């Protein structure tokens, strides 16, 4: 894939193509991981686990979980490569590490696997998706936090709907944050510019 010239931007079509391809891979990762949890926990309830029930990790669950991690890595690689992120492999690897970290510790806080996976997808997307000069890390991080909180609440209100839409939200919300930054960059200079002072002609 050819590199962009310095200062050259990618088109919105390419950006959304990157988000679309990556979202498909991340959604596949999402459902594979849910299958791994099903194979691992079986019919156990959260109450059984809190009561100290032994849950040995089976070979099938471990292999399926590894497949989910591999699909997540492929998703971030597609996002970085198609969006022409500088140093795409390094950015994709960093995104995968962020996503994996969310997957490993956040389930103990959330009590379910859906919210941690969305948080991991959003965090990894922040690192893997190409950023233009006006796109800020802070704005993307806020968008990632908002979509994580939204999914956390949605899963508790309507679990089925939350599980279906959760993997589809993480990356588009980053594009929304970027669009807001672009709009602010366009409007800001116009609003900040001061009108020129009128010149008064001296009467003769």
Backbone as ProteinMPNN parsed JSONL, in Angstrom:
{"seq_chain_A": "XXXXXXXXXXXXXXXXXXXXXXXXXXXXXXXXXXXXXXXXXXXXXXXXXXXXXXXXXXXXXXXXXXXXXXXXXXXXXXXXXXXXXXXXXXXXXXXXXXXXXXXXXXXXXXXXXXXXXXXXXXXXXXXXXXXXXXXXXXXXXXXXXXXXXXXXXXXXXXXXXXXXXXXXXXXXXXXXXXXXXXXXXXXXXXXXXXXXXXXXXXXX", "coords_chain_A": {"N_chain_A": [[0.857, -1.196, 0.0], [0.633, 2.141, -0.887], [2.343, 4.946, 0.528], [1.085, 7.971, 1.98], [1.679, 11.297, 0.825], [3.468, 13.822, 2.64], [1.425, 15.621, 4.783], [-0.833, 15.075, 3.299], [-4.26, 14.178, 3.227], [-6.502, 11.468, 4.043], [-9.379, 10.239, 2.283], [-12.881, 10.563, 3.173], [-14.282, 8.34, 2.356], [-12.333, 6.293, 2.285], [-11.661, 6.249, 4.993], [-14.055, 5.392, 6.196], [-14.259, 2.947, 4.943], [-12.126, 1.629, 6.128], [-13.029, 1.621, 8.796], [-15.371, 0.109, 8.477], [-14.416, -2.442, 7.54], [-12.756, -3.155, 9.692], [-14.642, -3.178, 11.767], [-16.262, -5.37, 11.071], [-14.443, -7.494, 11.46], [-13.885, -7.146, 14.176], [-16.419, -7.518, 15.251], [-16.778, -10.215, 14.641], [-14.752, -11.23, 16.28], [-15.856, -10.523, 18.754], [-18.174, -12.185, 18.959], [-16.988, -14.698, 18.847], [-15.51, -14.686, 21.206], [-17.591, -14.541, 23.079], [-18.681, -17.05, 22.588], [-16.55, -18.575, 23.522], [-16.672, -17.983, 26.275], [-19.104, -19.186, 26.792], [-18.491, -21.868, 26.301], [-16.669, -22.213, 28.313], [-17.902, -21.505, 30.816], [-20.383, -22.732, 30.71], [-23.488, -23.685, 31.975], [-23.332, -22.26, 34.285], [-24.178, -19.764, 36.675], [-23.733, -16.248, 37.545], [-24.017, -16.146, 40.314], [-23.297, -18.716, 41.099], [-20.588, -18.693, 40.445], [-19.632, -16.668, 42.143], [-20.089, -17.954, 44.494], [-18.027, -19.689, 44.654], [-17.719, -21.798, 42.855], [-15.948, -24.266, 41.04], [-14.344, -23.643, 37.988], [-12.977, -25.061, 35.547], [-10.731, -24.419, 32.854], [-11.405, -25.41, 29.661], [-9.971, -27.157, 26.828], [-11.222, -26.554, 24.414], [-12.467, -24.114, 25.013], [-10.209, -22.509, 25.508], [-8.88, -22.523, 23.018], [-10.833, -21.341, 21.41], [-11.013, -18.819, 22.619], [-8.445, -17.857, 22.08], [-8.69, -17.637, 19.325], [-10.503, -15.517, 19.22], [-8.902, -13.413, 20.188], [-7.032, -13.328, 18.124], [-8.615, -12.537, 15.954], [-9.293, -9.978, 16.838], [-6.782, -8.741, 16.697], [-6.42, -8.849, 13.921], [-8.481, -7.154, 13.144], [-7.649, -4.616, 14.136], [-5.31, -4.357, 12.681], [-6.32, -4.19, 10.062], [-7.716, -1.795, 10.323], [-5.634, 0.066, 10.775], [-4.026, -0.242, 8.475], [-5.742, 0.184, 6.215], [-6.713, 2.734, 6.744], [-4.376, 4.047, 6.438], [-2.547, 4.616, 8.492], [0.297, 6.08, 9.996], [3.183, 4.061, 10.529], [1.772, 1.447, 10.628], [1.749, -1.267, 11.555], [2.93, -1.174, 14.055], [1.156, 0.545, 15.358], [-1.193, -0.993, 15.21], [-0.424, -3.179, 16.768], [-0.08, -1.952, 19.252], [-2.696, -1.09, 19.678], [-3.919, -3.59, 19.889], [-2.76, -4.522, 22.253], [-3.832, -2.672, 24.087], [-6.581, -3.271, 23.822], [-6.571, -5.963, 24.663], [-5.763, -5.663, 27.316], [-8.001, -4.354, 28.396], [-9.867, -6.404, 28.085], [-8.924, -8.241, 29.934], [-8.911, -7.214, 32.6], [-11.192, -5.615, 33.051], [-13.614, -7.19, 33.063], [-13.848, -8.062, 35.716], [-14.718, -5.833, 36.996], [-16.996, -4.949, 35.585], [-18.579, -7.231, 35.564], [-19.539, -8.743, 33.478], [-18.93, -9.855, 30.064], [-19.415, -8.219, 27.824], [-19.322, -5.342, 27.943], [-16.51, -4.922, 28.62], [-15.298, -5.833, 26.225], [-16.213, -4.0, 24.299], [-15.083, -1.677, 25.348], [-12.4, -2.373, 24.991], [-12.256, -2.56, 22.168], [-12.796, 0.116, 21.471], [-10.701, 1.496, 22.774], [-8.458, 0.346, 21.531], [-9.015, 1.151, 18.927], [-8.638, 3.904, 19.082], [-5.873, 4.047, 19.073], [-5.185, 2.741, 16.667], [-6.539, 3.857, 14.47], [-6.078, 6.186, 11.874], [-5.082, 9.524, 12.518], [-5.788, 12.893, 11.861], [-4.279, 16.229, 11.807], [-6.059, 17.901, 13.305], [-7.46, 16.163, 14.874], [-7.905, 14.987, 18.143], [-6.406, 13.268, 20.88], [-7.658, 13.382, 23.364], [-10.355, 13.971, 22.751], [-11.104, 11.693, 21.341], [-10.694, 9.773, 23.353], [-12.661, 10.499, 25.207], [-14.946, 9.936, 23.691], [-14.645, 7.153, 23.472], [-14.944, 6.435, 26.158], [-17.586, 7.276, 26.616], [-19.086, 5.596, 24.881], [-18.549, 3.18, 26.058], [-19.737, 3.421, 28.602], [-22.373, 3.754, 27.758], [-22.943, 1.25, 26.542], [-22.608, -0.368, 28.773], [-24.834, 0.394, 30.34], [-26.897, -0.174, 28.53], [-26.77, -2.96, 28.185], [-27.703, -3.807, 30.61], [-30.295, -2.947, 30.628], [-31.578, -3.884, 28.249], [-30.528, -6.787, 27.503], [-30.216, -8.479, 25.179], [-30.462, -6.761, 22.926], [-28.375, -5.03, 23.554], [-26.161, -6.764, 23.356], [-26.209, -7.333, 20.632], [-25.829, -4.858, 19.262], [-23.548, -3.848, 20.413], [-20.784, -4.495, 19.466], [-20.766, -3.0, 17.163], [-20.534, -0.32, 17.597], [-18.172, 0.797, 18.611], [-16.032, 1.752, 16.902], [-17.292, 3.518, 14.944], [-18.057, 5.611, 16.679], [-15.696, 6.876, 17.22], [-15.109, 7.998, 14.766], [-17.168, 9.846, 14.731], [-16.308, 11.544, 16.801], [-13.986, 12.535, 15.599], [-15.146, 13.893, 13.441], [-16.487, 15.947, 14.778], [-14.287, 17.325, 15.759], [-13.145, 18.188, 13.347], [-15.149, 19.868, 12.416], [-15.097, 21.823, 14.399], [-12.565, 22.843, 13.944], [-12.93, 24.065, 11.497], [-14.916, 25.982, 12.0], [-13.954, 27.407, 14.139], [-11.733, 29.293, 13.545], [-13.178, 31.164, 12.053], [-15.088, 32.143, 13.832], [-13.396, 33.13, 15.738], [-12.06, 35.181, 14.543], [-11.589, 38.651, 14.471], [-13.602, 41.388, 13.509], [-12.531, 43.786, 11.099], [-11.478, 47.022, 12.07], [-13.455, 49.875, 11.418], [-12.578, 52.37, 9.034], [-12.306, 55.727, 9.471], [-13.009, 58.546, 7.647], [-11.502, 61.652, 7.474], [-13.131, 64.676, 7.646], [-13.016, 67.345, 5.334]], "CA_chain_A": [[0.0, 0.0, 0.0], [1.481, 3.319, -1.019], [2.252, 5.903, 1.625], [0.622, 9.299, 1.612], [2.656, 12.378, 0.913], [3.377, 14.569, 3.887], [0.345, 16.591, 4.838], [-1.993, 14.651, 2.512], [-5.303, 13.567, 4.038], [-7.251, 10.401, 3.402], [-10.767, 10.603, 2.017], [-13.879, 10.009, 4.091], [-14.629, 6.994, 1.88], [-11.309, 5.365, 2.761], [-11.756, 6.143, 6.443], [-15.2, 4.553, 6.534], [-13.931, 1.59, 4.503], [-11.296, 1.06, 7.191], [-13.885, 1.375, 9.958], [-16.276, -0.989, 8.154], [-13.691, -3.71, 7.517], [-12.321, -3.465, 11.052], [-15.816, -3.494, 12.582], [-16.653, -6.742, 10.763], [-13.508, -8.398, 12.13], [-14.059, -7.026, 15.627], [-17.687, -8.159, 15.597], [-16.507, -11.655, 14.652], [-14.008, -11.471, 17.52], [-16.813, -10.388, 19.855], [-19.022, -13.37, 19.064], [-16.126, -15.839, 19.155], [-15.194, -14.629, 22.642], [-18.797, -14.943, 23.801], [-18.747, -18.511, 22.481], [-15.544, -19.128, 24.433], [-17.222, -17.902, 27.628], [-20.153, -20.201, 26.889], [-17.833, -23.165, 26.428], [-15.949, -22.255, 29.58], [-18.77, -21.433, 31.985], [-21.535, -23.609, 30.579], [-24.749, -23.191, 32.546], [-23.099, -21.629, 35.583], [-24.675, -18.399, 36.838], [-22.813, -15.416, 38.331], [-24.127, -16.506, 41.728], [-22.495, -19.93, 41.292], [-19.169, -18.327, 40.402], [-19.34, -15.942, 43.373], [-20.125, -18.912, 45.604], [-16.775, -20.436, 44.665], [-17.772, -22.99, 42.012], [-14.757, -24.455, 40.23], [-14.608, -23.503, 36.549], [-11.743, -25.356, 34.81], [-10.682, -23.963, 31.465], [-11.289, -26.531, 28.741], [-9.164, -26.907, 25.629], [-12.062, -25.896, 23.408], [-12.646, -22.715, 25.408], [-8.934, -21.801, 25.344], [-8.625, -22.345, 21.589], [-11.801, -20.36, 20.911], [-10.614, -17.509, 23.128], [-7.277, -17.436, 21.3], [-9.2, -17.193, 18.033], [-11.068, -14.18, 19.406], [-7.797, -12.459, 20.272], [-6.433, -13.215, 16.795], [-9.516, -11.718, 15.136], [-9.15, -8.596, 17.27], [-5.532, -8.248, 16.112], [-6.662, -8.629, 12.494], [-9.321, -5.968, 13.022], [-6.857, -3.403, 14.326], [-4.383, -4.274, 11.554], [-7.085, -3.671, 8.93], [-8.017, -0.387, 10.591], [-4.427, 0.872, 10.6], [-3.529, -0.316, 7.097], [-6.656, 0.795, 5.249], [-6.764, 4.179, 7.007], [-3.032, 4.567, 6.18], [-1.949, 5.115, 9.736], [1.757, 5.963, 10.023], [3.644, 2.896, 11.291], [0.521, 0.728, 10.883], [1.877, -2.5, 12.339], [3.186, -0.793, 15.447], [-0.087, 1.085, 15.893], [-2.12, -2.107, 15.389], [0.033, -3.972, 17.91], [-0.391, -1.193, 20.467], [-4.142, -1.178, 19.848], [-4.235, -4.944, 20.371], [-2.378, -4.591, 23.663], [-4.835, -1.93, 24.844], [-7.807, -4.054, 23.83], [-6.378, -7.144, 25.497], [-5.747, -5.241, 28.715], [-9.395, -4.129, 28.783], [-10.528, -7.701, 28.181], [-8.428, -9.057, 31.043], [-9.206, -6.725, 33.955], [-12.479, -4.954, 33.191], [-14.725, -8.073, 33.439], [-13.984, -8.15, 37.173], [-15.434, -4.631, 37.424], [-18.312, -4.893, 34.943], [-19.354, -8.424, 35.886], [-19.981, -9.371, 32.234], [-17.873, -9.686, 29.058], [-19.775, -7.368, 26.687], [-18.765, -3.999, 28.135], [-15.05, -4.893, 28.463], [-14.885, -5.978, 24.83], [-16.453, -2.719, 23.633], [-14.031, -0.775, 25.832], [-11.158, -2.756, 24.329], [-12.324, -2.167, 20.759], [-12.703, 1.572, 21.376], [-9.351, 1.899, 23.169], [-7.557, -0.04, 20.451], [-9.302, 1.988, 17.767], [-7.995, 5.207, 19.287], [-4.466, 3.928, 18.697], [-4.961, 2.19, 15.328], [-7.148, 4.667, 13.416], [-5.29, 7.36, 11.484], [-5.531, 10.811, 13.049], [-5.342, 14.1, 11.174], [-3.761, 17.187, 12.792], [-7.069, 18.473, 14.204], [-8.034, 15.116, 15.723], [-7.213, 14.993, 19.428], [-6.496, 12.05, 21.691], [-8.632, 13.587, 24.425], [-11.72, 13.867, 22.218], [-11.337, 10.273, 21.058], [-10.79, 9.048, 24.623], [-13.984, 10.786, 25.769], [-15.908, 9.165, 22.898], [-14.508, 5.753, 23.866], [-15.538, 6.295, 27.488], [-19.043, 7.425, 26.509], [-19.695, 4.412, 24.289], [-18.433, 2.1, 27.044], [-20.791, 3.627, 29.602], [-23.667, 3.512, 27.101], [-23.128, -0.193, 26.403], [-22.782, -0.904, 30.136], [-26.225, 0.618, 30.735], [-27.795, -0.842, 27.583], [-26.764, -4.399, 28.461], [-28.492, -4.054, 31.812], [-31.706, -2.657, 30.34], [-32.006, -4.853, 27.23], [-29.303, -7.563, 27.254], [-30.095, -8.994, 23.813], [-30.163, -5.627, 22.033], [-27.041, -4.56, 23.879], [-25.16, -7.681, 22.812], [-26.222, -7.274, 19.167], [-25.304, -3.592, 18.73], [-22.319, -3.435, 21.104], [-19.543, -4.462, 18.674], [-20.903, -2.126, 15.988], [-20.518, 1.082, 17.999], [-16.899, 1.29, 19.144], [-15.244, 2.515, 15.93], [-18.013, 4.686, 14.411], [-18.105, 6.734, 17.613], [-14.431, 7.593, 17.059], [-15.281, 8.836, 13.575], [-18.006, 10.974, 15.147], [-15.453, 12.474, 17.548], [-13.123, 13.204, 14.622], [-15.963, 14.84, 12.678], [-16.703, 17.109, 15.638], [-13.032, 18.081, 15.794], [-12.99, 18.852, 12.054], [-16.112, 20.984, 12.366], [-14.604, 22.883, 15.283], [-11.404, 23.46, 13.308], [-13.406, 24.93, 10.42], [-15.724, 27.085, 12.517], [-13.209, 28.163, 15.136], [-11.059, 30.501, 13.049], [-14.133, 32.176, 11.595], [-15.699, 32.788, 14.996], [-12.384, 33.833, 16.524], [-11.532, 36.339, 13.826], [-12.216, 39.925, 14.845], [-13.859, 42.241, 12.333], [-11.591, 44.894, 10.959], [-12.017, 48.285, 12.571], [-13.808, 50.768, 10.295], [-11.693, 53.514, 8.84], [-13.079, 56.988, 9.403], [-12.391, 59.576, 6.796], [-11.551, 63.005, 8.073], [-13.843, 65.669, 6.806], [-12.178, 68.505, 4.988]], "C_chain_A": [[0.89, 1.243, 0.0], [1.258, 4.278, 0.124], [1.764, 7.238, 1.103], [1.775, 10.273, 1.649], [2.438, 13.138, 2.21], [2.276, 15.607, 3.791], [-0.893, 16.187, 4.069], [-2.969, 13.896, 3.402], [-5.919, 12.398, 3.281], [-8.696, 10.867, 3.21], [-11.686, 9.989, 3.063], [-14.267, 8.596, 3.672], [-13.619, 5.968, 2.373], [-11.407, 5.183, 4.265], [-12.902, 5.225, 6.842], [-15.014, 3.132, 6.029], [-13.077, 0.889, 5.554], [-12.14, 0.708, 8.41], [-14.821, 0.191, 9.698], [-15.586, -2.337, 8.187], [-13.267, -4.123, 8.929], [-13.502, -3.848, 11.937], [-16.296, -4.92, 12.32], [-15.746, -7.746, 11.478], [-13.673, -8.347, 13.648], [-15.379, -7.641, 16.081], [-17.538, -9.679, 15.61], [-15.735, -12.036, 15.911], [-14.93, -11.463, 18.734], [-17.618, -11.674, 20.046], [-18.207, -14.627, 19.341], [-15.775, -15.857, 20.635], [-16.412, -15.0, 23.477], [-18.994, -16.455, 23.744], [-17.747, -19.166, 23.419], [-16.031, -19.085, 25.882], [-18.308, -18.951, 27.831], [-19.556, -21.59, 27.073], [-17.156, -23.318, 27.783], [-16.905, -22.364, 30.772], [-19.969, -22.379, 31.906], [-22.796, -22.963, 31.124], [-24.567, -22.53, 33.904], [-23.63, -20.199, 35.576], [-23.634, -17.576, 37.588], [-22.856, -15.75, 39.819], [-23.299, -17.749, 42.03], [-21.007, -19.597, 41.331], [-18.77, -17.587, 41.669], [-19.33, -16.864, 44.58], [-18.888, -19.791, 45.646], [-16.795, -21.7, 43.838], [-16.512, -23.07, 41.148], [-15.123, -24.435, 38.75], [-13.302, -23.779, 35.804], [-11.839, -24.909, 33.363], [-10.467, -25.165, 30.553], [-10.436, -26.149, 27.539], [-9.964, -26.156, 24.571], [-12.254, -24.421, 23.733], [-11.367, -21.913, 25.185], [-8.64, -21.528, 23.872], [-9.571, -21.294, 20.998], [-11.442, -18.958, 21.365], [-9.402, -16.979, 22.379], [-7.694, -16.971, 19.91], [-9.815, -15.81, 18.105], [-9.992, -13.112, 19.48], [-7.148, -12.255, 18.9], [-7.308, -12.363, 15.872], [-9.453, -10.249, 15.539], [-7.874, -7.977, 16.692], [-5.709, -7.961, 14.62], [-7.519, -7.386, 12.269], [-8.532, -4.682, 13.159], [-5.825, -3.239, 13.206], [-5.097, -3.719, 10.319], [-7.383, -2.188, 9.102], [-6.801, 0.493, 10.313], [-3.962, 0.897, 9.147], [-4.444, 0.417, 6.122], [-6.762, 2.302, 5.472], [-5.41, 4.855, 6.804], [-2.451, 5.285, 7.392], [-0.436, 5.034, 9.615], [2.189, 4.826, 10.954], [2.462, 1.985, 11.639], [0.671, -0.498, 11.759], [2.13, -2.196, 13.806], [1.919, -0.254, 16.103], [-1.11, -0.026, 16.145], [-1.727, -2.958, 16.589], [-0.286, -3.258, 19.227], [-1.896, -1.218, 20.743], [-4.562, -2.532, 20.38], [-3.882, -5.093, 21.845], [-3.383, -3.843, 24.543], [-6.139, -2.72, 24.949], [-7.702, -5.273, 24.722], [-6.382, -6.793, 26.976], [-7.163, -4.993, 29.226], [-10.134, -5.451, 28.975], [-10.153, -8.438, 29.461], [-8.853, -8.542, 32.411], [-10.605, -6.165, 34.121], [-13.649, -5.901, 33.489], [-14.922, -8.205, 34.944], [-14.731, -6.945, 37.73], [-16.861, -4.636, 36.875], [-19.185, -6.088, 35.293], [-19.924, -9.129, 34.672], [-18.941, -9.06, 31.154], [-18.165, -8.669, 27.971], [-19.129, -5.992, 26.812], [-17.24, -3.974, 28.021], [-14.59, -5.027, 27.023], [-15.097, -4.68, 24.056], [-15.402, -1.698, 24.06], [-12.702, -1.087, 25.16], [-11.133, -2.373, 22.867], [-12.138, -0.656, 20.605], [-11.29, 2.05, 21.714], [-8.338, 1.549, 22.082], [-7.762, 0.791, 19.2], [-8.688, 3.367, 17.874], [-6.552, 5.167, 18.805], [-4.275, 3.559, 17.236], [-5.505, 3.065, 14.21], [-6.306, 5.907, 13.141], [-5.915, 8.637, 12.035], [-4.946, 11.943, 12.217], [-4.919, 15.135, 12.22], [-4.806, 17.736, 13.76], [-7.729, 17.44, 15.101], [-7.216, 15.009, 17.005], [-7.424, 13.671, 20.153], [-7.56, 12.192, 22.764], [-10.064, 13.428, 23.94], [-12.064, 12.414, 21.898], [-11.499, 9.466, 22.354], [-12.149, 9.272, 25.282], [-15.053, 10.002, 25.02], [-15.86, 7.689, 23.275], [-15.135, 5.506, 25.235], [-17.058, 6.365, 27.42], [-19.693, 6.181, 25.927], [-19.6, 3.224, 25.235], [-19.519, 2.217, 28.105], [-22.162, 3.339, 29.002], [-23.946, 2.015, 26.975], [-23.334, -0.838, 27.767], [-24.228, -0.765, 30.596], [-27.183, -0.148, 29.834], [-27.885, -2.337, 27.858], [-27.614, -4.737, 29.68], [-29.979, -3.777, 31.604], [-32.271, -3.677, 29.356], [-30.786, -5.688, 26.835], [-29.142, -8.017, 25.809], [-29.741, -7.877, 22.834], [-28.752, -5.105, 22.291], [-25.959, -5.442, 23.288], [-25.082, -7.586, 21.293], [-25.533, -6.011, 18.658], [-23.943, -3.226, 19.309], [-21.089, -3.424, 20.207], [-19.587, -3.539, 17.465], [-20.697, -0.654, 16.316], [-19.124, 1.646, 18.253], [-16.132, 2.166, 18.156], [-16.004, 3.684, 15.303], [-18.05, 5.868, 15.367], [-16.793, 7.522, 17.572], [-14.478, 8.494, 15.826], [-16.154, 10.039, 13.891], [-17.18, 12.004, 15.915], [-14.524, 13.23, 16.602], [-13.9, 14.238, 13.815], [-16.245, 16.101, 13.485], [-15.445, 17.981, 15.706], [-12.812, 18.832, 14.484], [-13.932, 20.051, 11.934], [-15.643, 22.146, 13.235], [-13.419, 23.605, 14.658], [-11.822, 24.405, 12.19], [-14.115, 26.169, 10.948], [-14.915, 27.987, 13.429], [-12.538, 29.413, 14.613], [-12.023, 31.587, 12.602], [-14.759, 32.916, 12.766], [-14.685, 33.604, 15.781], [-11.837, 35.073, 15.846], [-12.295, 37.603, 14.221], [-12.462, 40.759, 13.595], [-12.898, 43.42, 12.308], [-12.251, 46.193, 11.413], [-12.323, 49.221, 11.401], [-12.852, 51.954, 10.236], [-12.56, 54.763, 8.657], [-12.298, 57.99, 8.56], [-12.547, 60.939, 7.475], [-12.22, 63.956, 7.108], [-12.933, 66.851, 6.532], [-12.95, 69.798, 5.241]], "O_chain_A": [[1.802, 1.357, 0.819], [0.146, 4.418, 0.632], [1.992, 7.595, -0.052], [2.73, 10.099, 2.406], [1.358, 13.098, 2.799], [2.209, 16.375, 2.831], [-1.915, 16.868, 4.156], [-2.565, 13.078, 4.228], [-5.87, 12.336, 2.053], [-9.164, 11.777, 3.894], [-11.326, 9.03, 3.746], [-14.547, 7.748, 4.52], [-14.002, 4.89, 2.828], [-11.249, 4.067, 4.761], [-12.747, 4.379, 7.722], [-15.553, 2.196, 6.62], [-13.272, -0.293, 5.84], [-11.99, -0.368, 8.989], [-15.043, -0.633, 10.585], [-16.099, -3.28, 8.789], [-13.398, -5.285, 9.313], [-13.383, -4.746, 12.77], [-16.699, -5.611, 13.255], [-16.227, -8.732, 12.037], [-13.61, -9.375, 14.322], [-15.457, -8.218, 17.166], [-18.094, -10.355, 16.475], [-16.031, -13.053, 16.538], [-14.798, -12.296, 19.631], [-17.729, -12.186, 21.16], [-18.697, -15.537, 20.009], [-15.745, -16.921, 21.255], [-16.28, -15.702, 24.479], [-19.419, -17.07, 24.722], [-18.046, -20.185, 24.04], [-15.829, -20.04, 26.633], [-18.422, -19.537, 28.907], [-20.034, -22.387, 27.88], [-17.08, -24.418, 28.329], [-16.728, -23.224, 31.635], [-20.508, -22.779, 32.938], [-23.129, -21.831, 30.773], [-25.547, -22.266, 34.6], [-23.532, -19.506, 34.563], [-22.736, -18.146, 38.208], [-21.84, -15.649, 40.508], [-22.672, -17.839, 43.085], [-20.259, -20.144, 42.141], [-17.698, -17.836, 42.22], [-18.65, -16.597, 45.57], [-18.718, -20.565, 46.588], [-15.985, -22.598, 44.072], [-16.066, -22.066, 40.594], [-16.061, -25.1, 38.311], [-12.584, -22.84, 35.461], [-12.892, -25.008, 32.732], [-9.456, -25.859, 30.664], [-10.21, -24.969, 27.269], [-9.455, -25.245, 23.917], [-12.211, -23.574, 22.841], [-11.422, -20.771, 24.729], [-8.202, -20.434, 23.515], [-9.161, -20.463, 20.188], [-11.549, -18.008, 20.59], [-9.331, -15.788, 22.075], [-7.122, -16.022, 19.374], [-9.677, -15.014, 17.176], [-10.14, -12.032, 18.909], [-6.76, -11.138, 18.555], [-6.792, -11.559, 15.095], [-9.549, -9.368, 14.685], [-7.883, -6.828, 16.251], [-5.211, -6.955, 14.113], [-7.303, -6.649, 11.307], [-8.725, -3.751, 12.377], [-5.499, -2.116, 12.822], [-4.547, -2.875, 9.611], [-7.31, -1.417, 8.145], [-6.925, 1.546, 9.687], [-3.55, 1.943, 8.645], [-3.968, 1.189, 5.29], [-6.885, 3.065, 4.514], [-5.284, 6.068, 6.969], [-1.941, 6.402, 7.304], [0.08, 4.009, 9.17], [1.626, 4.653, 12.035], [2.177, 1.771, 12.817], [-0.175, -0.756, 12.615], [1.61, -2.875, 14.691], [1.638, -0.556, 17.263], [-1.809, -0.014, 17.158], [-2.59, -3.407, 17.344], [-0.71, -3.889, 20.196], [-2.323, -1.351, 21.89], [-5.455, -2.624, 21.222], [-4.623, -5.72, 22.602], [-3.745, -4.321, 25.618], [-6.728, -2.825, 26.025], [-8.637, -5.588, 25.459], [-6.933, -7.528, 27.795], [-7.496, -5.37, 30.349], [-10.925, -5.602, 29.906], [-10.968, -9.177, 30.014], [-9.131, -9.343, 33.304], [-11.163, -6.226, 35.217], [-14.613, -5.466, 34.118], [-16.041, -8.434, 35.404], [-15.314, -7.02, 38.812], [-17.815, -4.363, 37.603], [-20.41, -5.97, 35.317], [-20.732, -10.045, 34.829], [-18.16, -8.12, 31.297], [-17.248, -8.279, 27.248], [-18.463, -5.531, 25.885], [-16.709, -3.072, 27.374], [-13.602, -4.408, 26.629], [-14.255, -4.299, 23.243], [-14.892, -0.942, 23.233], [-11.958, -0.175, 24.799], [-10.11, -1.909, 22.366], [-11.414, -0.201, 19.72], [-10.743, 2.909, 21.023], [-7.467, 2.354, 21.752], [-6.805, 1.104, 18.492], [-8.263, 3.941, 16.871], [-6.061, 6.124, 18.206], [-3.312, 4.005, 16.612], [-4.98, 3.022, 13.097], [-5.874, 6.592, 14.068], [-7.135, 8.801, 12.017], [-3.754, 11.948, 11.907], [-5.176, 14.939, 13.408], [-4.485, 18.012, 14.916], [-8.486, 17.803, 16.002], [-5.987, 14.948, 16.963], [-8.479, 13.045, 20.05], [-8.287, 11.241, 23.05], [-10.893, 12.828, 24.623], [-13.18, 11.961, 22.154], [-12.348, 8.579, 22.433], [-12.725, 8.345, 25.85], [-15.969, 9.46, 25.638], [-16.9, 7.041, 23.387], [-15.784, 4.482, 25.447], [-17.745, 5.597, 28.094], [-20.737, 5.745, 26.413], [-20.47, 2.353, 25.223], [-20.149, 1.223, 28.466], [-23.018, 2.747, 29.66], [-25.053, 1.561, 27.265], [-24.145, -1.754, 27.905], [-24.789, -1.695, 31.175], [-28.17, -0.709, 30.31], [-28.967, -2.917, 27.772], [-28.177, -5.828, 29.768], [-30.822, -4.313, 32.324], [-33.324, -4.266, 29.605], [-30.075, -5.313, 25.903], [-28.04, -7.948, 25.265], [-28.835, -8.025, 22.014], [-28.024, -4.776, 21.354], [-24.957, -4.944, 22.776], [-24.003, -7.741, 20.721], [-24.735, -6.079, 17.723], [-23.25, -2.377, 18.751], [-20.388, -2.412, 20.181], [-18.566, -3.318, 16.813], [-20.686, 0.181, 15.412], [-18.916, 2.852, 18.124], [-15.631, 3.223, 18.539], [-15.423, 4.757, 15.139], [-18.074, 7.016, 14.922], [-16.787, 8.718, 17.861], [-13.957, 9.609, 15.839], [-15.914, 11.132, 13.379], [-17.337, 13.206, 15.702], [-14.297, 14.427, 16.779], [-13.392, 15.323, 13.533], [-16.243, 17.203, 12.936], [-15.525, 19.209, 15.71], [-12.349, 19.972, 14.491], [-13.558, 21.105, 11.42], [-15.775, 23.31, 12.855], [-13.271, 24.818, 14.809], [-11.167, 25.42, 11.95], [-13.944, 27.267, 10.419], [-15.156, 29.193, 13.49], [-12.74, 30.494, 15.166], [-11.741, 32.777, 12.744], [-14.944, 34.133, 12.727], [-15.019, 34.612, 16.403], [-11.221, 35.921, 16.493], [-13.524, 37.594, 14.291], [-11.603, 40.823, 12.715], [-12.513, 43.967, 13.341], [-13.434, 46.424, 11.166], [-11.512, 49.339, 10.482], [-12.39, 52.46, 11.259], [-13.43, 54.817, 7.788], [-11.105, 58.225, 8.754], [-13.616, 61.29, 7.974], [-11.901, 64.014, 5.92], [-12.18, 67.292, 7.4], [-12.423, 70.887, 5.013]]}, "name": "protein", "num_of_chains": 1, "seq": "XXXXXXXXXXXXXXXXXXXXXXXXXXXXXXXXXXXXXXXXXXXXXXXXXXXXXXXXXXXXXXXXXXXXXXXXXXXXXXXXXXXXXXXXXXXXXXXXXXXXXXXXXXXXXXXXXXXXXXXXXXXXXXXXXXXXXXXXXXXXXXXXXXXXXXXXXXXXXXXXXXXXXXXXXXXXXXXXXXXXXXXXXXXXXXXXXXXXXXXXXXXX"}
